[in-house]
Amino acid sequence: MSTFKEIFGTEPTVRVSAPGRVNLLGEHTDYNGGFVFPTPLSYQTYLEAAPAEGLEVYAENFKERKSRGLTEAKQGDWLDYLAGCVWVLRKHSHPVPGLRAHVRSEVPMTGGLSSSAALEVATLRALRELYQLPLDDVQIALLAQQAEVEYVGVRCGIMDQMASSVGRPGYALFLDTRDLTTRLVPLPQGYRVAVVDSSVPRRLAESGYNTRRSECEQACALLGVQSLRELSPAELPRIHALPEPLNRRARHVVTENQRVLDGVQALEQGNVRCFGELMVASHVSLRDDYQVSIPELEQLIEAELRHGAVGARLTGAGFGGSTVALVEEARYEEFKQGVMQDYPRARFL
């Protein structure tokens, strides 16, 4: 494994990191102004950096070094995420000249665990330190999201960046994506959040993510609301009257928002079983109403529930990637062995 000094010949000025995340409840609600409930992972993206003119970056995971001037357009590669961070700072009157960086990530890059958000937050943290920028952690998250939406071209919500920038290990982060209010809720003692990669990669920008977002916007236009967050479960009859598949897309978002609220209450009351049931209901909605599951994810989740998970669901955008399950710590090894037997491609993180 290389170091910054080995690549660039000098010592780095700053060393920072940012975690990936797994979402416990509240999938595809963040870009609809709704509620989400993620928790940061112990897996980090590490970045060593020094000031520079333009971009010079070595990615340890790819064994690849790339350079780019600040006036060059995006090129559809991994450097776009760092270039986008510099671009968005300059857009907001922070005229940073550039960055020289060594990047190493533990976050799986196609598992739906927000490797892109971890890279963006780490990059912005490095730039904040290098150039003494007056940015707090919420501002870092907002800038990271803007970089991904406007520069990289993925129309993501704010959840991933907030979980990476504001979340705390051992806690789930209840986030209202409309006003960015947060509350930390302790994860239940005696249970493990098991993140299991299906080994089916998915590329977010090439998946149906942007299509789903457009469908939600079409539903809003027909219902006469700015966002689906404005609708409550009491208005499901109006939603059911929408044409297919807009009715199902809206129904998922509205019921998922309620599941997050119920899930926060369940954890705060120590009702882990209820929380697990909400996870399963969330997955069923993602499979049937939002249609972002695939057969491999279904096989994996069935195996997890069969071998003792209190709850399990796909996490992230879907179309591949990872699942999240809640398992009693004392039963974890038995759970892991059973899942591996039923789904040999499972990769436990």
Phi, psi and omega in degrees: 000129184277169176236167177303315183295322179294325182280315190251351175085359178224169177280148176288155177276323181224154173230124182223171174207165176207144185270158164284183180216158168235141183259123182279320178207153176097059183264134180063025176257340188293321179279001173252018177072020188262202183256145176223163186214067181271172171220139179290150177269166175281350180278131189240156163256122183257139182220121172256136189212161174214159179297152178198165170265119186078198183243131170226113188225136172248125178258110182300322183296330180257354186052047189222138178245131180227152176229154179200138173282157185289344179268355181281147181282167177297154186234008177075026179235183184295336181292340179303325183293321177284319178299322179298325179292318176294317180301314185290327176295316180295326176297329181261031173065032170246088190284064179290140184279341181150198189199137168247124190215150170244123186243133173221130184236137172266350185277122178305136191273347179231025185259005181074028184246020172068045174298326181292317179296320178298319178293317180296313181295318178298317180297315180291326175296319178296315180295323177300316180288317183298321188245014175052052182276138183277069184238132174268179187292328177291319177297322176301315180298316181295319179293321179297317178297316181297322178298318182289322182287308191272332181260307182287322176101017175256122187277063183280159171276194186264351188303310187300314182292322178293318180298320181289322187272325189249336184296161179231138178302141179087358181230147166269145182255106173282121185231126169270108187286350179282316181243003177064021171288146183227158172213133178270129180240121181300139173290150186293135178288145180085005179232152177244137171276108183264120177256121185235119179278131180286350186067016172252103183288155173218143177257117190302313184293337183261356180277190178275015185301307181296327177297315180299320180297318178296322179296321176296321178294322177296320178298318178300316181299318181289329181270351178073036179233157178285324179210158180292344176301333183289348185260142178251166177304335179296341182261016179300327176302321176296319181294319182296338181281351178293156176291156174291144354267012186298326179298319181289322179298314181293321180299319178301311185297315183295315180288329179291322175302317179293323178297323177297312180300317179293325181291319176300314180297319180298314180294319180294335177266000179078017182267081185291324180299316178299319179298318178298320178297323178292324176299315180296316178299324177298316181295318179301319179294319178296324180286313190268318184268319182266341174054053179242008177269169177221163184304322181295320177296321178297316179298318182293315182293320176301319179295319181296317179290324180295329185255026165110001177295136175290325177205155178203150180196162170290155179226145185094197185289338184094199182061032186121194177087219193245164171243161174233135180227150176251121189228140173299133182304320183293340182254007189297313183296319176298317177300312183298315181296318180295317180295318180296326179292319183278331182223083187299341182279355183298136175240114181275129183264000000 
